[in-house]
């Protein structure tokens, strides 16, 4: 299984509009962060997008994503779903609705925010995405790949992380419930939210993320959903062994 990081930034992206900090002015391409998303190229050939943020078109062109077989949504915040309109291109290419997987609350939010997609009165032309929504109620398969939902806390709401084999993707969280820890044993690769140095009410700070990673104890940890507080090279230089900041375009195999 190959995982490509399409975006590793926070909801503002990096560089931030109007900011002149060292990270936002950096010429290191690893400091340019689109909104968070990964692309999974599974062993059976299935190609799965996790989250569809507002940078999806840019990400798809940059990584030649000519095919997506399904989308899994972790939650319904804007930086994770506002690329839904771009799915109509895949509808046109493959002449079929896009299978989309989300827990019940996220699915309801998508139906409300993109009501015209699901309204029978809407003319279904090329300008309207065609989605087939499936509700996640437990572990499920896309092709031969099992996906295990991992409940996380993001502020005051529960969202989903995902485990695929020995890989886990835990974006947008400030707490991993004890009941979820048993789902994260024996990982080769962990991807974990680490927004910034300072505490935040809905995201792990870097120091908090390091402590959670130590508890989970994967072979390798990559941090994601980072704002401009964390410049890539100097931050990675001081991280513990086996931990690093992810970056847009990073590819890992698991």
C-alpha positions as CSV (number, residue, x, y, z in Angstrom):
1,X,0.0,0.0,0.0
2,X,1.3,3.4,-1.0
3,X,0.1,6.6,0.8
4,X,0.7,10.1,-0.8
5,X,0.3,13.2,1.4
6,X,-1.7,15.6,-0.7
7,X,-1.8,18.3,2.0
8,X,-0.3,18.6,5.4
9,X,-1.4,22.1,6.4
10,X,-4.0,23.6,8.7
11,X,-7.3,25.1,7.5
12,X,-5.5,28.4,6.4
13,X,-2.8,26.6,4.5
14,X,0.8,27.6,4.5
15,X,1.8,30.2,3.5
16,X,-1.0,32.1,5.2
17,X,-2.5,35.1,3.4
18,X,-0.8,38.3,4.5
19,X,1.8,36.7,6.7
20,X,5.6,37.4,6.4
21,X,6.9,35.0,9.0
22,X,9.9,32.8,8.3
23,X,7.8,29.7,7.4
24,X,5.5,31.6,5.1
25,X,8.5,33.2,3.3
26,X,10.5,30.0,3.3
27,X,11.9,28.7,0.0
28,X,11.8,25.1,1.3
29,X,9.0,23.4,-0.6
30,X,8.2,21.3,2.5
31,X,7.0,24.5,4.1
32,X,4.2,24.9,1.5
33,X,1.2,23.1,2.9
34,X,-2.1,22.6,1.2
35,X,-5.2,21.6,3.2
36,X,-5.0,18.1,4.7
37,X,-5.7,15.0,2.7
38,X,-4.0,11.7,1.7
39,X,-4.4,9.4,-1.3
40,X,-4.2,5.7,-0.7
41,X,-3.0,3.4,-3.6
42,X,-4.0,0.0,-2.2
43,X,-2.4,-3.3,-2.9
44,X,-5.4,-4.5,-5.0
45,X,-5.2,-1.4,-7.2
46,X,-8.1,0.5,-5.5
47,X,-7.4,4.2,-5.2
48,X,-9.0,5.9,-2.2
49,X,-9.0,9.6,-1.3
50,X,-9.3,10.6,2.4
51,X,-11.0,14.0,2.6
52,X,-11.7,16.4,-0.2
53,X,-10.7,19.8,0.8
54,X,-10.7,23.1,-1.2
55,X,-7.3,22.4,-2.7
56,X,-8.4,19.1,-4.3
57,X,-8.1,20.3,-7.9
58,X,-4.6,21.6,-7.3
59,X,-3.7,18.4,-5.5
60,X,-5.1,16.1,-8.2
61,X,-3.2,17.9,-11.0
62,X,0.0,18.0,-9.0
63,X,-0.1,14.2,-8.3
64,X,-1.8,13.1,-11.5
65,X,-4.8,11.7,-9.7
66,X,-6.7,10.6,-12.9
67,X,-8.7,8.0,-11.0
68,X,-10.4,7.9,-7.6
69,X,-12.4,4.9,-6.7
70,X,-13.9,6.1,-3.4
71,X,-13.7,8.9,-0.8
72,X,-13.6,8.5,2.9
73,X,-14.4,11.6,5.0
74,X,-13.0,12.0,8.5
75,X,-15.4,14.9,9.4
76,X,-17.3,17.8,7.8
77,X,-15.2,20.9,8.5
78,X,-14.6,23.1,5.4
79,X,-11.0,22.2,4.9
80,X,-12.0,18.5,4.5
81,X,-15.1,18.7,2.3
82,X,-15.1,21.9,0.2
83,X,-13.5,20.1,-2.7
84,X,-16.6,18.0,-3.3
85,X,-17.5,20.0,-6.4
86,X,-14.3,18.7,-8.1
87,X,-15.7,15.2,-8.0
88,X,-17.9,15.9,-11.0
89,X,-14.8,15.6,-13.2
90,X,-14.4,12.0,-12.0
91,X,-18.1,11.4,-12.6
92,X,-17.6,12.5,-16.2
93,X,-14.5,10.4,-16.7
94,X,-16.0,7.1,-15.3
95,X,-19.7,7.7,-15.9
96,X,-20.6,6.7,-12.4
97,X,-21.4,8.3,-9.0
98,X,-18.5,8.5,-6.6
99,X,-18.8,6.2,-3.5
100,X,-18.4,8.3,-0.4
101,X,-18.0,6.9,3.2
102,X,-18.7,9.0,6.3
103,X,-20.1,8.5,9.8
104,X,-23.7,9.5,10.2
105,X,-23.2,13.1,11.5
106,X,-20.7,13.9,8.8
107,X,-22.9,12.4,6.1
108,X,-25.8,14.5,7.3
109,X,-23.6,17.7,7.3
110,X,-22.6,17.0,3.7
111,X,-26.2,16.5,2.6
112,X,-27.1,19.8,4.3
113,X,-24.2,21.8,3.0
114,X,-24.4,20.4,-0.5
115,X,-28.2,20.1,-0.5
116,X,-28.5,20.7,-4.2
117,X,-26.6,17.5,-5.0
118,X,-29.1,15.4,-3.2
119,X,-32.3,17.4,-4.1
120,X,-34.4,15.4,-6.6
121,X,-35.5,18.7,-8.1
122,X,-32.0,19.7,-9.1
123,X,-31.2,19.1,-12.8
124,X,-28.4,16.6,-12.8
125,X,-26.0,17.9,-15.4
126,X,-22.3,18.1,-15.6
127,X,-22.2,20.9,-13.1
128,X,-23.5,18.8,-10.2
129,X,-21.4,16.1,-8.6
130,X,-22.9,12.7,-8.3
131,X,-22.2,11.1,-4.9
132,X,-23.3,7.8,-3.4
133,X,-23.2,8.2,0.3
134,X,-22.5,5.2,2.6
135,X,-22.7,5.5,6.4
136,X,-19.8,4.1,8.4
137,X,-21.0,2.0,11.3
138,X,-17.9,0.0,11.9
139,X,-15.0,-1.6,10.0
140,X,-15.7,-1.8,6.2
141,X,-13.9,-2.7,3.0
142,X,-13.1,-0.8,-0.2
143,X,-12.0,-3.5,-2.6
144,X,-9.9,-5.9,-0.5
145,X,-8.7,-3.2,1.9
146,X,-10.2,-3.2,5.3
147,X,-10.7,0.3,6.9
148,X,-11.1,0.4,10.6
149,X,-12.7,3.7,12.0
150,X,-10.8,5.1,15.0
151,X,-13.0,7.5,17.1
152,X,-11.2,10.7,18.0
153,X,-12.1,13.9,19.8
154,X,-11.8,17.2,17.9
155,X,-12.7,19.9,20.4
156,X,-16.1,18.8,21.6
157,X,-17.1,16.6,18.7
158,X,-16.2,13.0,17.8
159,X,-14.7,12.5,14.4
160,X,-13.0,9.5,12.8
161,X,-9.4,8.5,12.3
162,X,-8.7,5.6,10.1
163,X,-6.6,2.4,10.3
164,X,-5.6,0.5,7.1
165,X,-3.4,-2.5,7.9
166,X,-0.4,-1.2,9.8
167,X,-1.0,2.4,8.9
168,X,-3.2,4.9,10.8
169,X,-4.3,8.4,9.9
170,X,-5.4,10.6,12.9
171,X,-5.9,14.1,11.7
172,X,-7.8,16.9,13.5
173,X,-7.8,15.8,17.1
174,X,-6.9,16.9,20.6
175,X,-7.7,13.6,22.3
176,X,-7.4,9.9,21.5
177,X,-9.9,8.1,23.8
178,X,-8.6,5.2,25.7
179,X,-11.1,3.0,24.0
180,X,-9.4,3.8,20.7
181,X,-5.9,3.0,21.8
182,X,-6.5,-0.7,21.4
183,X,-7.2,0.0,17.7
184,X,-3.7,1.5,17.3
185,X,-1.4,-1.4,18.3
186,X,1.4,-2.7,16.2
187,X,1.5,0.1,13.7
188,X,4.3,0.7,11.2
189,X,3.3,4.2,10.4
190,X,1.2,6.7,12.4
191,X,0.1,10.0,11.1
192,X,-1.0,12.4,13.9
193,X,-2.3,15.9,14.2
194,X,0.3,18.5,15.5
195,X,-1.0,22.0,14.9
196,X,1.6,24.2,16.6
197,X,3.8,24.7,19.7
198,X,1.1,26.4,21.8
199,X,-1.9,24.6,23.2
200,X,-5.1,24.7,21.2
201,X,-8.7,23.8,22.1
202,X,-9.3,21.4,19.2
203,X,-5.9,20.2,18.1
204,X,-2.8,18.6,19.6
205,X,0.2,20.8,20.1
206,X,3.5,19.4,19.0
207,X,4.5,18.4,22.5
208,X,1.1,16.7,23.1
209,X,1.4,14.9,19.8
210,X,4.8,13.6,20.7
211,X,3.5,12.2,24.0
212,X,0.6,10.4,22.3
213,X,3.0,9.0,19.6
214,X,5.2,7.6,22.4
215,X,2.2,5.9,23.9
216,X,1.1,4.4,20.6
217,X,4.7,3.5,19.8
218,X,4.6,2.9,16.0
219,X,7.8,2.3,14.0
220,X,7.5,5.8,12.4
221,X,5.3,8.8,13.2
222,X,4.6,11.7,10.8
223,X,2.9,14.8,12.1
224,X,0.3,16.6,9.9
225,X,-2.3,19.5,10.0
226,X,0.5,22.0,10.8
227,X,0.3,25.8,10.8
228,X,3.1,28.2,10.1
229,X,4.4,28.0,13.6
230,X,6.3,24.8,12.7
231,X,9.0,25.3,10.1
232,X,10.0,22.0,8.5
233,X,13.7,21.7,8.8
234,X,14.4,23.2,12.2
235,X,11.4,21.4,13.7
236,X,12.4,18.0,12.4
237,X,15.9,18.5,13.6
238,X,14.8,18.5,17.2
239,X,12.1,15.8,17.1
240,X,12.7,12.4,18.8
241,X,14.0,9.5,16.7
242,X,11.3,8.0,14.6
243,X,9.2,11.2,14.4
244,X,9.1,13.8,11.6
245,X,6.8,16.4,10.1
246,X,5.1,15.2,7.0
247,X,5.1,17.4,3.9
248,X,3.0,17.7,0.8
249,X,4.1,15.1,-1.7
250,X,5.6,12.7,0.8
251,X,5.1,9.1,-0.2
252,X,5.2,6.2,2.3
253,X,4.7,2.5,1.8
254,X,3.2,0.3,4.4
